[in-house]
């Protein structure tokens, strides 16, 4: 017998046809609970069609092939390129490096240095594109198990044909046998899409799982830069404390959307504690830790990466699902920001319209105050009814003229309030006419029935003269109802006029009351004082929830909770009650606040080397209401601005003009004007494409421009802040436009410049 032959010698001379068929296509057998398996799945001749075929039970060639090849995890791992994983393997930080970092670097210097070394390593590393780098995994998953089985089957077939059984084959079959053709047919028949047998299907699923784990391992190691950014978000004085490391792990899992596969891994938790016993590597298990107080990123990455390389932690399919969820979240965030931008544009348009109306009303208020007839109504007790009361009539001395400049001024006033159109020139229709019955005047004199002056005007009077008609009287009645006048009759008297002629600063409030009264009338005209008071109440300013802060700032909830605990730890206890409970911040329902000195100590943990001048400038910008107190959402915004500064080398993180205006609470037109001056300071052939393609401005030109904008600029302070920001700049010695705005003390802008844009 040949060494690999599994067909016994057939000596029956009457079975010659059976021998030929067996040489081309071995018999099938029923093994393993009745599953039908093809021994070689070669040519596939139906033995029952061969005359003289006898019952024959050969060995299970599929089981022999699988057993001989040993298609197990070791087979898969031995055919993976080791170079691909070696490029991604974490380097063990030496004790000398840790001592150098501890001695020479502290606080933000260590954080900055860690970020730079991370970026340098990723830049120097010869990273192969993912599709090409993982091609060996694809070959092991899709090609290797099929090809190995086919080659083994081919070797067995050739051994049979050239061994002791070779004389049993027809010479014509041996002559036309082509190994490549036979191998191609075997590959087609054993391909995963065609092979439906249970053992082969299970084998292919197993190889697919191994490939999923291996590719997930590589992909997770490629996320070093992203993991570094999450780690840096938890740094205090350059390191992450050992107590905070579990929160970092949760934040990484949430950032990558890994559904708890990373944060719930016992191997990862043990490695981050410095316990490498799970690796069964004596050298790793006996390794001394470089830091007892906290971890630098190099040590953290070495622990995390070692566990990832030595254990199946995350599948690649899970990473892909996480990427899909992140893209969905980014799309939702982009849509939300778009809606916010539209709402902000509408708000700015409303504010511009309010400023325009306030400016117009300011001029009109001066004209109303200077008009003699208006002053006589305010001071002498006269009234404007619109009646044609002439000299000698009863009540003539209490009546203001029904027409004249004062009526035109009042019509303009009602037009600004939205009660009439075009200064009262558009008259109401027939159903809008108001016919008033006799009423008692404020002086007790009985007036005769109302007869409008324009109905009895003299032929010599101008057609363009303004009269106090029913349309204007009806509009004035709205103001009387708003101010709860005793009699709503459309008559202008001194009491109502004093209440209505508010200072320019109160005009928008008066207009809001008018708009509400008109809406109430359209809804049914109900006179519910409680509803009216509720509607006129100013909208309460509510704090954004933690979920909204996470979405707005791009933070994970784990990190935001960590920042909240850090914020609470700096709250001062009640000095009057030593037995009182520790202070807490019940954000957003009942937010606590920190004073400036407390905030300085807290920021010292996040940015230890921040100068006093830079702190004062940022505190002034974050303290919007100038109360000297900072609440948690403002602190989170501060930390977010620090994150943006660290990531300033990435052009995608540059804030737009609208975001800069919102951050510094300045008009958008002012930000655009400052950018035009920034552009003028650049060389003639250079154009700043901020924010997509920003161009830097050198330090001397930046200082010259800053002194032009703010004449009282402190050059020494400017240089100090420039050097500080330059450490995180996209290019050393230069500043982009957003960094230039950071250098400016916008509170020191000249009054003329600020008034110019505030008026617009």
C-alpha positions in Angstrom: 0.0 0.0 0.0 1.1 3.5 -0.7 1.8 5.6 2.5 -1.2 7.9 1.9 -3.5 5.5 0.0 -6.8 4.8 1.6 -8.2 2.5 -1.0 -7.6 -1.2 -0.5 -6.5 -3.5 -3.3 -9.3 -4.8 -5.3 -8.6 -8.4 -6.5 -12.0 -9.3 -7.9 -11.5 -9.5 -11.7 -15.2 -8.8 -12.3 -14.9 -5.4 -10.6 -12.7 -3.7 -13.2 -15.2 -0.9 -13.8 -15.4 -0.4 -10.1 -11.6 0.0 -9.8 -11.6 2.7 -12.6 -14.4 4.6 -10.9 -12.7 4.4 -7.5 -9.5 5.8 -9.0 -11.3 8.9 -10.4 -13.8 9.5 -7.6 -13.5 7.6 -4.3 -16.6 6.4 -2.7 -18.6 8.3 -0.2 -19.1 7.0 3.3 -21.6 7.6 6.1 -19.7 8.6 9.3 -20.3 10.9 12.3 -24.0 10.3 12.8 -25.0 9.8 9.3 -23.5 13.0 7.7 -22.6 12.4 4.1 -19.0 13.6 3.4 -17.2 13.5 0.1 -13.8 11.9 0.6 -11.9 13.9 -2.0 -14.8 15.7 -3.9 -12.9 15.2 -7.1 -14.5 14.2 -10.4 -17.7 13.0 -8.8 -18.7 9.8 -10.6 -21.9 8.1 -9.5 -20.8 4.6 -8.3 -24.3 3.3 -8.5 -24.2 3.8 -12.2 -21.2 1.6 -12.6 -22.1 -1.9 -13.5 -20.8 -4.5 -11.1 -20.2 -2.1 -8.3 -19.9 -3.7 -4.9 -20.6 -2.3 -1.5 -17.5 -0.5 -0.4 -16.7 1.4 2.8 -13.4 3.4 2.5 -11.8 5.5 5.3 -13.1 9.0 6.1 -10.7 11.1 4.0 -12.1 14.4 5.2 -11.3 13.5 8.8 -7.9 12.4 7.8 -7.2 15.6 5.9 -8.3 17.8 8.7 -6.4 15.7 11.2 -3.3 15.6 9.2 -3.2 19.4 8.5 -4.1 20.4 12.0 -6.1 23.4 11.0 -6.2 24.9 14.4 -5.3 28.3 15.9 -1.6 27.5 15.8 -1.9 26.8 12.1 -3.6 30.2 11.6 -1.1 32.1 13.8 2.0 30.7 12.1 0.9 32.1 8.8 0.3 35.6 10.0 3.0 38.2 9.1 4.8 39.0 12.3 6.0 42.4 10.9 2.5 43.8 10.8 2.1 43.4 14.6 5.7 44.3 15.4 5.1 47.8 13.9 2.2 48.3 16.3 3.7 46.7 19.4 4.0 49.1 22.4 7.4 49.9 23.6 8.3 49.3 27.2 9.2 52.7 28.8 12.6 52.5 30.5 13.1 53.4 34.1 15.5 56.1 33.0 12.9 57.7 30.8 10.4 57.7 33.6 12.9 59.3 36.0 13.7 61.9 33.4 10.0 62.7 32.9 9.5 62.9 36.6 12.5 65.1 37.3 12.4 67.4 34.3 8.7 67.5 33.3 5.8 68.4 35.4 2.3 69.5 34.8 1.4 70.8 31.4 5.0 70.4 30.2 4.7 66.6 30.7 1.3 66.6 29.0 2.6 68.6 26.1 5.7 66.4 25.8 3.6 63.2 25.9 1.4 64.5 23.1 4.4 65.5 21.0 6.2 62.2 21.5 3.0 60.4 20.6 2.6 62.4 17.3 6.3 61.9 16.6 6.1 58.2 16.9 3.1 58.0 14.6 4.9 60.2 12.1 8.1 58.2 12.0 6.3 54.8 12.1 6.1 53.3 8.6 2.4 52.5 8.8 1.2 50.4 5.8 -2.4 51.2 4.6 -4.9 49.0 6.4 -6.2 47.3 3.4 -2.7 46.1 2.4 -1.4 45.6 5.9 -4.1 43.1 6.7 -3.9 41.2 3.5 -2.2 38.3 5.2 -5.3 37.9 7.5 -7.5 37.8 4.5 -5.4 35.1 2.9 -5.6 33.0 6.1 -9.3 33.4 6.3 -10.4 33.0 2.7 -7.7 31.1 0.9 -5.5 29.1 3.3 -8.0 26.6 4.7 -9.4 25.8 1.2 -6.0 25.6 -0.4 -4.4 23.5 2.3 -7.2 20.9 2.0 -7.0 20.9 -1.8 -3.2 20.5 -1.8 -3.4 17.7 0.8 -6.1 15.9 -1.3 -4.0 16.3 -4.4 -1.0 14.8 -2.7 -3.1 11.9 -1.6 -4.4 11.4 -5.1 -0.9 11.5 -6.7 0.4 9.1 -4.1 -2.4 6.7 -5.0 -1.7 7.0 -8.7 2.1 6.6 -8.3 2.2 4.1 -5.5 1.4 0.4 -5.2 -2.1 1.1 -6.5 -1.0 2.7 -9.7 -1.5 -0.4 -11.7 -5.2 -0.3 -10.8 -5.7 2.9 -12.8 -6.5 2.9 -16.5 -3.5 4.1 -18.5 -5.6 6.6 -20.3 -6.7 8.1 -17.0 -3.1 8.4 -15.9 -2.1 9.9 -19.2 -4.7 12.7 -19.2 -4.4 13.5 -15.5 -3.5 17.2 -15.0 -2.7 18.2 -11.4 -3.6 21.9 -12.0 -7.0 21.0 -13.4 -7.6 18.6 -10.6 -6.6 21.2 -8.0 -8.8 23.9 -9.6 -11.8 21.6 -9.5 -11.1 20.7 -6.0 -10.8 24.4 -5.0 -14.2 25.1 -6.6 -15.9 22.2 -4.9 -14.4 22.9 -1.4 -15.0 26.7 -1.6 -17.0 28.0 1.4 -19.8 29.1 -0.9 -20.2 25.6 -2.3 -19.2 23.3 0.6 -22.2 22.8 2.7 -20.9 19.9 4.8 -21.1 20.5 8.5 -17.4 19.9 9.3 -16.1 22.2 6.5 -18.7 24.9 7.4 -17.6 24.8 11.0 -14.0 25.0 10.0 -14.6 28.1 7.8 -16.5 29.8 10.5 -13.7 29.2 12.9 -11.1 30.7 10.6 -13.4 33.7 10.1 -13.6 34.2 13.9 -9.8 34.0 14.2 -9.4 36.5 11.5 -12.0 38.8 13.2 -10.0 38.7 16.5 -6.7 39.2 14.8 -7.8 42.2 12.7 -9.5 43.7 15.7 -6.2 43.4 17.6 -4.4 45.3 15.0 -7.1 47.9 14.5 -7.2 48.6 18.2 -3.5 49.1 18.3 -3.7 51.6 15.4 -6.0 53.7 17.6 -3.1 54.8 19.7 -3.4 58.5 18.9 -7.1 58.5 19.6 -6.6 56.6 22.9 -3.9 59.2 23.8 -6.3 62.1 23.4 -8.8 60.4 25.7 -6.0 59.7 28.2 -4.8 63.3 28.1 -8.3 64.5 29.0 -7.9 62.9 32.5 -4.4 64.3 33.2 -3.7 66.3 36.4 -0.2 67.7 36.7 1.0 65.6 33.8 -0.1 62.2 35.0 -3.3 60.2 35.5 -3.8 59.0 39.0 -4.2 55.3 39.6 -7.7 55.8 41.0 -8.7 57.5 37.7 -7.4 54.8 35.4 -10.7 52.8 35.4 -12.5 56.0 34.3 -10.0 56.4 31.5 -10.7 52.8 30.4 -14.5 53.4 30.4 -14.0 56.7 28.5 -12.0 54.9 25.8 -14.6 52.2 25.5 -17.4 54.8 25.2 -15.4 56.9 22.7 -14.8 53.9 20.4 -18.3 52.5 21.0 -17.0 49.0 21.9 -20.1 48.0 23.9 -18.2 47.3 27.0 -15.8 44.8 25.4 -12.8 46.8 26.6 -13.9 48.1 30.0 -15.3 44.7 31.1 -12.2 42.8 30.1 -10.5 41.2 33.1 -7.2 40.9 31.3 -7.2 44.7 30.5 -8.1 45.6 34.1 -5.3 43.3 35.5 -2.8 44.8 33.0 -3.6 48.4 33.9 -3.1 47.5 37.6 0.4 46.3 36.6 -0.5 42.6 37.0 0.9 40.7 34.0 0.4 37.2 35.5 -2.2 36.5 32.8 0.6 36.6 30.2 2.4 33.8 31.9 5.6 35.7 31.0 8.0 35.7 34.0 9.8 38.8 32.7 6.6 40.8 32.5 5.3 39.4 35.8 8.4 40.5 37.6 8.5 43.9 36.0 8.8 46.9 38.3 6.5 49.8 37.8 7.9 53.2 36.9 5.4 55.3 38.8 3.4 54.7 41.9 1.5 58.1 42.0 0.1 57.9 38.5 0.7 56.8 34.9 2.3 58.6 32.0 0.8 57.7 28.7 3.8 55.6 27.7 3.3 53.3 30.7 -0.4 53.2 30.2 -0.1 52.3 26.5 2.5 49.6 27.3 0.1 47.9 29.7 -2.9 48.3 27.5 -1.1 47.2 24.3 0.5 44.2 25.9 -2.9 42.9 27.0 -4.3 43.6 23.6 -1.5 41.7 21.8 -1.7 38.7 24.1 -5.4 38.3 24.4 -8.5 38.4 22.2 -10.1 41.6 23.5 -12.1 43.2 20.7 -13.4 41.9 17.4 -12.9 43.9 14.2 -16.6 43.5 13.4 -17.3 45.3 16.8 -15.0 48.1 15.9 -16.8 48.5 12.6 -20.2 48.7 14.3 -18.7 51.3 16.7 -17.5 53.3 13.7 -21.0 53.2 12.2 -22.5 54.4 15.4 -20.0 57.1 15.7 -20.7 58.3 12.2 -24.4 58.3 13.0 -23.7 60.3 16.2 -21.5 62.7 14.2 -24.3 63.1 11.6 -26.8 63.8 14.4 -24.4 66.3 15.9 -23.9 68.0 12.6 -27.6 68.3 12.1 -28.0 69.6 15.7 -25.3 72.2 15.1 -27.0 73.2 11.8 -30.2 73.7 13.6 -28.4 75.6 16.4 -26.7 77.8 13.7 -30.1 78.5 12.1 -31.6 79.3 15.5 -28.6 81.5 16.3 -28.9 83.3 12.9 -32.6 83.9 13.7 -31.8 85.1 17.1 -29.2 87.5 15.7 -31.6 88.7 13.1 -34.2 89.3 15.9 -31.6 91.1 18.0 -30.6 93.2 15.0 -34.3 94.1 14.4 -34.7 94.9 18.1 -31.6 97.2 18.0 -33.0 98.9 14.8 -36.4 99.5 16.4 -34.8 100.7 19.7 -32.7 103.1 17.7 -35.7 104.4 15.9 -37.7 104.7 19.0 -34.9 106.6 20.7 -35.1 109.3 18.1 -38.9 109.2 18.2 -38.9 109.4 22.0 -37.0 112.6 21.8 -39.4 114.1 19.2 -42.4 113.1 21.3 -40.9 114.6 24.5 -40.2 117.9 22.6 -43.7 118.2 21.1 -45.8 120.9 22.8 -49.1 119.1 22.4 -47.7 115.9 23.8 -46.3 117.8 26.7 -49.6 119.5 27.3 -51.2 116.0 27.6 -48.6 114.9 30.0 -48.3 118.0 32.2 -51.6 120.0 31.7 -54.1 117.2 31.8 -55.4 117.5 28.3 -56.8 114.6 26.4 -56.8 113.5 22.7 -60.2 112.1 21.7 -60.3 112.9 18.0 -63.5 114.9 18.4 -63.9 118.2 16.5 -64.3 120.3 19.6 -64.0 123.9 18.6 -63.6 127.1 20.6 -66.7 127.8 22.5 -67.8 124.2 22.8 -68.0 122.4 26.1 -64.7 120.9 27.2 -62.7 122.8 24.6 -60.0 123.8 27.2 -59.4 120.1 28.0 -59.2 118.9 24.4 -56.0 118.5 22.3 -56.3 119.2 18.6 -57.5 116.1 16.6 -54.8 116.6 14.0 -51.3 117.9 13.7 -47.7 116.8 14.1 -48.5 115.2 17.5 -50.9 112.8 15.9 -48.3 111.9 13.3 -45.8 111.2 16.0 -48.2 109.0 17.9 -49.0 107.2 14.7 -45.3 106.5 14.1 -45.1 105.2 17.7 -48.0 102.8 17.2 -46.4 101.7 14.0 -43.2 100.8 15.7 -45.2 98.7 18.2 -46.8 96.9 15.3 -50.3 98.2 16.1 -50.8 100.1 12.8 -49.0 100.0 9.5 -47.1 102.7 7.7 -47.5 105.3 10.5 -51.2 104.9 10.6 -51.8 105.9 6.9 -53.5 102.5 6.2 -57.1 102.9 7.4 -59.1 100.1 8.7 -62.1 98.7 6.9 -65.7 99.2 7.7 -65.8 96.4 10.3 -62.7 98.0 12.0 -64.4 101.3 12.6 -64.9 102.2 16.3 -67.9 104.3 17.2 -67.8 105.5 20.7 -70.7 106.5 22.7 -70.7 109.6 25.0 -68.3 109.1 27.8 -67.2 111.0 30.8 -64.0 113.0 30.4 -61.2 112.9 32.9 -62.1 116.4 34.0 -65.7 115.6 34.7 -67.1 117.6 31.7 -69.6 115.8 29.5 -68.5 115.7 25.8 -70.9 115.6 23.0 -71.2 112.6 20.7 -68.0 111.8 18.7 -67.8 113.4 15.3 -64.4 112.8 13.6 -62.6 115.9 12.5 -61.8 114.5 9.1 -65.6 114.0 8.4 -66.1 117.8 8.9 -62.8 119.1 7.6 -62.7 122.5 6.0 -62.1 122.7 2.3 -58.9 124.6 2.9 -57.3 121.7 5.0 -54.7 119.5 3.4 -55.7 116.0 2.3 -52.4 114.6 3.8 -53.2 115.9 7.3 -53.1 113.3 10.1 -56.2 112.8 12.2 -56.8 110.8 15.3 -59.4 108.5 13.7 -61.0 105.2 14.8 -58.1 103.1 13.5 -55.6 104.9 15.7 -58.0 105.0 18.6 -58.5 101.2 18.4 -54.7 100.7 18.4 -54.4 102.9 21.5 -57.1 100.8 23.2 -54.7 97.9 23.1 -52.2 99.9 25.1 -54.9 100.8 27.5 -55.8 97.2 28.1 -52.1 96.3 28.6 -51.8 98.9 31.3 -55.1 98.1 32.9 -56.7 101.5 32.3 -60.1 102.1 34.0 -61.7 103.0 30.6 -60.6 101.5 27.3 -62.0 104.1 24.9 -59.0 105.0 22.6 -58.6 108.4 24.3 -55.0 109.6 24.9 -54.7 110.8 28.4 -51.7 111.8 30.6 -51.7 108.7 32.8 -51.6 106.1 30.0 -49.2 108.2 27.9 -46.7 108.4 30.8 -46.8 104.6 31.1 -46.5 104.0 27.4 -43.6 106.5 26.7 -41.0 104.2 28.3 -37.2 104.9 28.0 -35.6 103.4 24.9 -34.1 100.5 27.0 -37.7 99.3 27.8 -39.1 99.5 24.3 -38.5 95.8 23.5 -40.4 94.8 26.7 -43.3 97.0 25.7 -43.4 95.6 22.2 -43.4 92.0 23.6 -46.4 92.9 25.7 -48.2 94.3 22.6 -47.4 91.1 20.6 -48.8 88.9 23.4 -52.0 91.0 23.7 -52.6 90.8 19.9 -52.0 87.0 19.9 -54.4 86.6 22.9 -57.1 88.5 21.0 -56.6 86.4 18.0 -56.9 83.2 20.1 -60.3 84.2 21.5 -60.0 87.5 23.3 -60.0 86.1 26.8 -59.1 88.4 29.6 -57.3 86.1 32.0 -55.0 88.2 34.1 -53.2 85.1 35.4 -52.5 83.8 31.9 -51.4 87.3 30.9 -48.9 87.5 33.8 -47.5 84.1 33.0 -47.1 84.9 29.3 -45.4 88.2 30.0 -42.9 86.6 32.4 -39.4 86.6 31.1 -38.2 83.1 29.9 -36.2 81.4 32.6 -32.6 80.8 31.6 -31.9 77.1 32.2 -28.6 75.3 32.3 -27.8 72.7 29.6 -28.1 69.1 30.9 -25.0 66.9 31.1 -26.1 65.1 28.0 -26.4 68.3 26.1 -22.9 69.4 27.4 -21.4 66.1 26.2 -22.9 66.6 22.7 -22.0 70.3 22.6 -18.4 69.8 23.8 -17.7 66.4 22.2 -16.9 64.7 25.6 -17.9 61.3 27.0 -20.1 61.2 29.9 -17.4 59.4 31.9 -15.0 62.3 31.5 -17.7 64.9 32.2 -18.6 63.1 35.5 -14.9 63.0 36.4 -14.7 66.8 35.8 -17.8 67.3 37.9 -16.2 65.4 40.8 -13.0 67.5 40.4 -15.2 70.6 40.4 -17.0 69.5 43.6 -13.7 68.8 45.4 -12.9 72.5 45.3 -16.2 73.8 46.7 -15.7 75.4 50.1 -17.5 74.0 53.1 -19.9 76.0 55.2 -17.7 78.0 57.6 -20.7 78.8 59.9 -21.6 75.2 60.4 -18.7 72.8 61.0 -21.0 69.8 61.2 -22.6 70.6 57.8 -22.5 68.0 55.0 -19.7 68.4 52.4 -20.7 70.8 49.7 -22.0 69.4 46.5 -23.0 70.6 43.1 -26.5 69.5 42.0 -26.0 70.5 38.4 -28.1 71.5 36.4 -31.0 71.9 38.8 -29.0 73.6 41.5 -25.5 74.4 40.2 -22.8 75.4 42.6 -20.1 78.0 41.8 -16.4 78.7 42.5 -14.9 82.0 43.3 -11.9 83.2 41.4 -9.3 82.0 43.8 -10.9 78.6 44.0 -11.0 78.5 40.2 -7.3 79.4 40.1 -6.4 76.5 42.3 -8.6 74.1 40.2 -7.2 75.3 36.9 -3.7 74.8 38.4 -4.4 71.1 38.4 -5.4 71.1 34.7 -2.9 73.8 33.5 -0.2 74.1 36.2 2.0 76.5 34.2 -0.7 78.9 33.2 0.4 82.4 34.0 -1.6 84.8 36.1 -2.1 87.1 33.2 -3.4 84.3 31.0 -5.7 83.1 33.8 -7.1 86.5 34.4 -7.8 87.0 30.7 -9.6 83.6 30.3 -11.5 84.1 33.6 -12.8 87.4 32.4 -14.0 85.7 29.2 -15.6 82.7 30.9 -17.3 84.9 33.5 -20.0 86.2 31.2 -22.1 87.9 33.9 -19.0 89.5 35.6 -20.2 88.0 38.9 -16.7 86.7 39.8 -18.2 83.2 40.0 -17.8 80.2 37.7 -20.4 77.4 37.5 -19.7 73.9 36.2 -20.8 74.3 32.6 -18.5 77.3 32.3 -15.6 75.2 33.8 -16.4 72.5 31.3 -16.2 75.1 28.5 -12.8 76.2 29.8 -11.5 72.6 29.8 -12.9 72.2 26.3 -11.0 75.3 25.1 -7.8 73.7 26.5 -8.5 70.5 24.6 -8.9 72.6 21.4 -5.6 74.3 22.1 -3.8 70.9 22.5 -5.3 69.7 19.2 -4.6 72.9 17.4 -2.3 71.2 14.9 -5.4 69.6 13.3 -7.1 72.0 11.0 -10.4 70.2 11.3 -10.6 71.5 14.9 -10.4 75.2 14.0 -13.4 77.1 15.2 -15.4 79.0 12.6 -16.1 82.7 12.8 -19.5 82.0 14.2 -18.1 79.7 16.9 -15.4 82.3 17.8 -18.1 85.0 18.1 -20.1 82.7 20.4 -17.1 81.7 22.5 -16.0 85.3 23.1 -19.5 86.8 23.2 -18.7 89.3 20.5 -20.6 90.3 17.3 -19.8 88.2 14.3 -19.1 91.4 12.3 -16.4 92.3 14.8 -14.7 88.9 14.4 -14.8 89.3 10.6 -13.4 92.8 10.8 -10.5 91.6 12.9 -9.9 88.8 10.4 -9.7 91.4 7.6 -7.1 93.2 9.5 -5.3 89.9 10.1 -5.4 89.3 6.4 -4.0 92.8 5.6 -1.0 92.1 7.8 0.0 89.0 5.7 2.2 89.3 2.6 0.4 90.4 -0.6 0.6 87.0 -2.3 -0.6 85.1 0.8 -4.3 84.6 1.5 -5.6 83.2 4.8 -8.1 80.4 4.2 -9.2 80.2 7.8 -10.6 77.9 9.1 -10.0 75.2 6.4 -6.6 76.4 5.4 -5.2 78.8 8.0 -2.1 80.8 7.5 0.1 81.8 10.4 1.2 85.3 11.3 4.8 85.8 12.7 5.2 87.1 16.2 6.5 90.7 15.3 3.6 91.2 12.8 1.1 89.8 15.3 2.4 92.2 18.1 2.3 95.1 15.7 -1.3 94.3 14.6 -2.4 93.8 18.3 -0.9 97.2 19.2 -2.9 98.8 16.3 -6.1 97.2 17.5 -5.6 97.8 21.2 -3.4 100.9 21.7 -3.1 100.2 25.5 -1.5 96.8 24.8 0.9 95.5 27.4 3.7 94.1 25.1 5.4 92.1 27.9 2.1 90.4 28.7 1.5 89.8 25.0 4.9 88.2 24.6 4.3 86.0 27.6 1.0 84.7 26.3 2.4 84.3 22.7 5.2 82.1 24.0 2.7 80.1 26.0 0.3 79.5 23.0 3.3 78.9 20.7 4.1 75.7 22.6 0.8 74.2 21.2 0.7 76.1 17.9 0.5 74.4 14.5 3.8 76.0 13.5 6.3 77.5 15.9 6.9 81.2 15.9 3.5 81.9 14.2 -0.1 82.2 15.3 -3.3 81.4 13.4 -6.2 83.7 13.5 -8.0 81.9 16.3 -4.8 82.0 18.4 -4.4 85.7 17.6 -7.9 86.3 19.0 -6.9 84.3 22.1 -4.0 86.7 22.5 -6.2 89.8 22.4 -7.9 91.2 25.4 -11.1 92.1 23.7 -12.3 94.0 26.7 -9.7 96.5 25.9 -11.0 97.4 22.4 -11.5 101.1 21.8 -14.9 102.4 22.6 -15.3 103.8 19.1 -14.7 100.4 17.5 -17.0 98.5 19.8 -19.8 101.1 19.4 -19.5 100.8 15.7 -20.4 97.1 15.6 -22.8 97.2 18.5 -24.9 99.8 16.6 -24.9 97.5 13.6 
